């Protein structure tokens, strides 16, 4: 496998972990705040980050399928 391809996979793995952490943190913030508008904002942020996780996971899955060929 090409070294550059491995670097891209590693970058996706790193970003995936970052995005998962962001989801967790925003959900924690939403649980802790009492202001309903802030709670809603943090929930929306978590949803957006979840979209990023799903997209990156899709790319990662495709790259893993490509690496087994």
NUDO-295388 format. One line per field, with one value per residue: residue number from 1; residue in one letter; z, y, x of N, C-alpha, C, O, CB in turn. Coordinates in nm, 2 decimals, decimal comma. Glycine has a CB too. Example, Ala and Ser with C-alpha at 12.3 -4.5 7.8 and 13.67 -1.06 7.14 Angstrom:
<recs>
i <- (1; 2) .
aa <- (a; s) .
nup <- (0,78; 0,71) .
nnorth <- (-0,57; -0,22) .
neast <- (1,32; 1,28) .
caup <- (0,78; 0,71) .
canorth <- (-0,45; -0,11) .
caeast <- (1,23; 1,37) .
cup <- (0,78; 0,79) .
cnorth <- (-0,33; 0,00) .
ceast <- (1,32; 1,29) .
oup <- (0,85; 0,80) .
onorth <- (-0,33; 0,11) .
oeast <- (1,42; 1,34) .
cbup <- (0,90; 0,57) .
cbnorth <- (-0,45; -0,06) .
cbeast <- (1,13; 1,41) .
</recs>
This chain:
<recs>
i <- (1; 2; 3; 4; 5; 6; 7; 8; 9; 10; 11; 12; 13; 14; 15; 16; 17; 18; 19; 20; 21; 22; 23; 24; 25; 26; 27; 28; 29; 30; 31; 32; 33; 34; 35; 36; 37; 38; 39; 40; 41; 42; 43; 44; 45; 46; 47; 48; 49; 50; 51; 52; 53; 54; 55; 56; 57; 58; 59; 60; 61; 62; 63; 64; 65; 66; 67; 68; 69) .
aa <- (x; x; x; x; x; x; x; x; x; x; x; x; x; x; x; x; x; x; x; x; x; x; x; x; x; x; x; x; x; x; x; x; x; x; x; x; x; x; x; x; x; x; x; x; x; x; x; x; x; x; x; x; x; x; x; x; x; x; x; x; x; x; x; x; x; x; x; x; x) .
nup <- (0,00; -0,06; 0,09; 0,12; 0,11; 0,35; 0,52; 0,48; 0,57; 0,84; 0,91; 0,87; 1,08; 1,30; 1,29; 1,30; 1,57; 1,70; 1,62; 1,74; 2,00; 2,02; 1,98; 2,22; 2,41; 2,35; 2,40; 2,67; 2,76; 2,69; 2,87; 3,11; 3,12; 3,21; 3,08; 2,83; 2,56; 2,52; 2,57; 2,36; 2,15; 2,20; 2,16; 1,89; 1,79; 1,86; 1,70; 1,44; 1,46; 1,48; 1,22; 1,09; 1,20; 1,09; 0,82; 0,80; 0,90; 0,70; 0,48; 0,60; 0,62; 0,35; 0,27; 0,41; 0,29; 0,05; 0,11; 0,16; -0,08) .
nnorth <- (-0,12; 0,22; 0,48; 0,74; 0,70; 0,56; 0,77; 0,94; 0,78; 0,77; 1,04; 1,07; 0,89; 1,03; 1,27; 1,17; 1,08; 1,33; 1,46; 1,28; 1,33; 1,60; 1,57; 1,44; 1,63; 1,85; 1,74; 1,69; 1,96; 2,05; 1,90; 2,01; 2,28; 2,53; 2,71; 2,72; 2,80; 2,79; 2,52; 2,41; 2,51; 2,38; 2,12; 2,13; 2,18; 1,94; 1,76; 1,85; 1,78; 1,51; 1,45; 1,50; 1,30; 1,08; 1,11; 1,11; 0,85; 0,70; 0,76; 0,65; 0,38; 0,31; 0,35; 0,15; -0,07; -0,05; -0,09; -0,35; -0,48) .
neast <- (0,08; 0,04; 0,24; 0,14; -0,13; -0,17; -0,11; -0,33; -0,54; -0,47; -0,50; -0,77; -0,86; -0,77; -0,91; -1,16; -1,17; -1,14; -1,38; -1,57; -1,51; -1,59; -1,87; -1,94; -1,86; -2,02; -2,27; -2,25; -2,22; -2,48; -2,64; -2,56; -2,62; -2,86; -3,01; -3,25; -3,21; -2,94; -2,90; -3,04; -2,88; -2,63; -2,71; -2,77; -2,52; -2,40; -2,54; -2,46; -2,18; -2,21; -2,29; -2,06; -1,90; -2,03; -1,99; -1,71; -1,67; -1,78; -1,60; -1,37; -1,45; -1,47; -1,20; -1,08; -1,19; -1,08; -0,81; -0,79; -0,79) .
caup <- (0,00; -0,08; 0,21; 0,12; 0,14; 0,49; 0,59; 0,47; 0,66; 0,98; 0,93; 0,89; 1,21; 1,40; 1,28; 1,35; 1,72; 1,74; 1,60; 1,84; 2,13; 2,01; 2,01; 2,36; 2,49; 2,33; 2,47; 2,81; 2,79; 2,68; 2,99; 3,23; 3,12; 3,25; 2,98; 2,72; 2,43; 2,52; 2,56; 2,22; 2,07; 2,22; 2,09; 1,74; 1,76; 1,87; 1,57; 1,33; 1,47; 1,45; 1,08; 1,05; 1,24; 1,00; 0,69; 0,81; 0,91; 0,56; 0,41; 0,66; 0,58; 0,20; 0,26; 0,47; 0,19; -0,06; 0,16; 0,16; -0,21) .
canorth <- (0,00; 0,35; 0,55; 0,85; 0,65; 0,53; 0,90; 0,99; 0,70; 0,82; 1,17; 1,04; 0,83; 1,13; 1,36; 1,10; 1,08; 1,47; 1,48; 1,21; 1,41; 1,72; 1,53; 1,41; 1,75; 1,93; 1,67; 1,72; 2,10; 2,05; 1,84; 2,09; 2,42; 2,54; 2,80; 2,64; 2,84; 2,73; 2,37; 2,38; 2,54; 2,27; 2,00; 2,15; 2,16; 1,79; 1,70; 1,88; 1,71; 1,37; 1,45; 1,50; 1,17; 0,98; 1,13; 1,06; 0,71; 0,65; 0,77; 0,55; 0,24; 0,30; 0,34; 0,02; -0,17; -0,03; -0,13; -0,50; -0,53) .
caeast <- (0,00; 0,12; 0,26; 0,05; -0,27; -0,17; -0,11; -0,46; -0,62; -0,43; -0,56; -0,92; -0,88; -0,74; -1,02; -1,28; -1,17; -1,17; -1,53; -1,64; -1,50; -1,68; -2,01; -1,95; -1,85; -2,14; -2,38; -2,23; -2,26; -2,63; -2,69; -2,53; -2,67; -3,01; -3,07; -3,30; -3,16; -2,80; -2,92; -3,07; -2,76; -2,53; -2,77; -2,76; -2,37; -2,37; -2,60; -2,37; -2,06; -2,25; -2,29; -1,91; -1,86; -2,09; -1,92; -1,57; -1,67; -1,80; -1,47; -1,28; -1,49; -1,43; -1,06; -1,05; -1,23; -0,98; -0,68; -0,79; -0,78) .
cup <- (0,00; 0,05; 0,23; 0,16; 0,29; 0,57; 0,59; 0,56; 0,81; 1,01; 0,95; 1,03; 1,32; 1,40; 1,33; 1,51; 1,77; 1,73; 1,70; 1,98; 2,13; 2,04; 2,16; 2,44; 2,47; 2,40; 2,62; 2,85; 2,79; 2,81; 3,11; 3,23; 3,15; 3,15; 2,86; 2,58; 2,42; 2,50; 2,42; 2,12; 2,08; 2,15; 1,94; 1,70; 1,76; 1,74; 1,45; 1,34; 1,44; 1,30; 1,03; 1,08; 1,13; 0,86; 0,69; 0,82; 0,78; 0,48; 0,46; 0,62; 0,43; 0,19; 0,31; 0,36; 0,08; -0,02; 0,16; 0,03; -0,26) .
cnorth <- (0,12; 0,42; 0,67; 0,81; 0,62; 0,66; 0,96; 0,91; 0,75; 0,95; 1,16; 0,99; 0,94; 1,23; 1,30; 1,10; 1,23; 1,50; 1,41; 1,28; 1,53; 1,68; 1,51; 1,54; 1,84; 1,87; 1,70; 1,86; 2,11; 2,00; 1,93; 2,23; 2,42; 2,63; 2,72; 2,67; 2,78; 2,58; 2,34; 2,40; 2,43; 2,14; 2,01; 2,13; 2,01; 1,72; 1,73; 1,80; 1,56; 1,35; 1,43; 1,35; 1,07; 0,99; 1,08; 0,91; 0,64; 0,65; 0,66; 0,41; 0,22; 0,28; 0,20; -0,09; -0,17; -0,09; -0,28; -0,56; -0,55) .
ceast <- (0,09; 0,13; 0,17; -0,09; -0,28; -0,18; -0,26; -0,55; -0,59; -0,49; -0,71; -0,94; -0,86; -0,86; -1,15; -1,29; -1,20; -1,32; -1,61; -1,63; -1,59; -1,82; -2,03; -1,95; -1,97; -2,26; -2,37; -2,26; -2,41; -2,69; -2,67; -2,59; -2,82; -3,08; -3,12; -3,25; -3,02; -2,81; -2,95; -2,95; -2,66; -2,58; -2,75; -2,61; -2,34; -2,42; -2,51; -2,24; -2,09; -2,25; -2,15; -1,86; -1,90; -2,02; -1,78; -1,57; -1,70; -1,67; -1,37; -1,32; -1,45; -1,28; -1,01; -1,08; -1,12; -0,84; -0,68; -0,78; -0,64) .
oup <- (0,06; 0,13; 0,33; 0,23; 0,35; 0,68; 0,69; 0,63; 0,89; 1,12; 1,03; 1,10; 1,41; 1,51; 1,39; 1,56; 1,87; 1,82; 1,76; 2,05; 2,23; 2,11; 2,21; 2,53; 2,57; 2,46; 2,69; 2,95; 2,87; 2,86; 3,20; 3,34; 3,12; 3,14; 2,79; 2,50; 2,31; 2,43; 2,36; 2,03; 1,97; 2,10; 1,88; 1,60; 1,67; 1,69; 1,37; 1,24; 1,39; 1,25; 0,93; 1,00; 1,08; 0,80; 0,60; 0,77; 0,75; 0,41; 0,39; 0,58; 0,40; 0,12; 0,26; 0,35; 0,02; -0,10; 0,17; 0,01; -0,37) .
onorth <- (0,13; 0,43; 0,70; 0,89; 0,65; 0,67; 1,01; 0,97; 0,76; 0,98; 1,22; 1,03; 0,94; 1,27; 1,37; 1,12; 1,24; 1,56; 1,46; 1,28; 1,56; 1,76; 1,56; 1,55; 1,89; 1,94; 1,72; 1,89; 2,18; 2,05; 1,93; 2,29; 2,33; 2,62; 2,65; 2,58; 2,74; 2,52; 2,24; 2,33; 2,38; 2,06; 1,91; 2,07; 1,96; 1,63; 1,64; 1,75; 1,49; 1,25; 1,36; 1,30; 0,98; 0,89; 1,01; 0,84; 0,54; 0,55; 0,59; 0,33; 0,11; 0,19; 0,14; -0,18; -0,27; -0,13; -0,34; -0,68; -0,60) .
oeast <- (0,20; 0,03; 0,11; -0,16; -0,38; -0,24; -0,30; -0,64; -0,68; -0,54; -0,77; -1,04; -0,94; -0,91; -1,23; -1,39; -1,27; -1,37; -1,71; -1,73; -1,65; -1,89; -2,13; -2,03; -2,02; -2,35; -2,47; -2,33; -2,47; -2,80; -2,75; -2,60; -2,89; -3,20; -3,04; -3,23; -2,98; -2,73; -2,89; -2,93; -2,61; -2,50; -2,72; -2,58; -2,27; -2,36; -2,48; -2,19; -2,00; -2,21; -2,12; -1,79; -1,83; -1,99; -1,74; -1,48; -1,64; -1,64; -1,30; -1,23; -1,41; -1,24; -0,92; -1,01; -1,08; -0,76; -0,57; -0,77; -0,62) .
cbup <- (0,12; -0,19; 0,22; -0,01; 0,06; 0,53; 0,52; 0,32; 0,65; 0,99; 0,80; 0,78; 1,23; 1,37; 1,13; 1,30; 1,77; 1,64; 1,46; 1,85; 2,15; 1,87; 1,93; 2,40; 2,44; 2,18; 2,44; 2,85; 2,68; 2,56; 3,02; 3,23; 2,98; 3,39; 2,93; 2,72; 2,42; 2,65; 2,66; 2,17; 2,11; 2,36; 2,13; 1,70; 1,87; 1,99; 1,55; 1,34; 1,61; 1,51; 1,01; 1,13; 1,38; 0,98; 0,65; 0,93; 1,01; 0,49; 0,42; 0,81; 0,59; 0,12; 0,34; 0,60; 0,13; -0,10; 0,29; 0,24; -0,31) .
cbnorth <- (0,00; 0,44; 0,60; 0,92; 0,52; 0,46; 1,00; 0,98; 0,55; 0,82; 1,26; 0,95; 0,72; 1,21; 1,41; 0,96; 1,04; 1,56; 1,44; 1,06; 1,45; 1,78; 1,40; 1,32; 1,83; 1,95; 1,52; 1,69; 2,19; 1,98; 1,70; 2,10; 2,49; 2,60; 2,91; 2,65; 2,99; 2,77; 2,32; 2,47; 2,67; 2,25; 1,98; 2,29; 2,23; 1,73; 1,76; 2,03; 1,72; 1,34; 1,57; 1,60; 1,13; 1,01; 1,28; 1,12; 0,67; 0,74; 0,91; 0,56; 0,23; 0,42; 0,45; -0,01; -0,14; 0,11; -0,07; -0,55; -0,44) .
cbeast <- (-0,10; 0,06; 0,41; 0,05; -0,29; -0,05; -0,02; -0,52; -0,58; -0,28; -0,53; -0,97; -0,77; -0,61; -1,04; -1,28; -1,03; -1,09; -1,57; -1,59; -1,35; -1,66; -2,04; -1,83; -1,72; -2,17; -2,39; -2,08; -2,20; -2,68; -2,63; -2,38; -2,65; -3,02; -2,97; -3,45; -3,16; -2,72; -3,03; -3,19; -2,69; -2,50; -2,92; -2,80; -2,29; -2,43; -2,74; -2,33; -2,01; -2,38; -2,35; -1,83; -1,91; -2,24; -1,92; -1,50; -1,78; -1,91; -1,41; -1,29; -1,64; -1,47; -0,99; -1,13; -1,37; -0,96; -0,65; -0,91; -0,85) .
</recs>
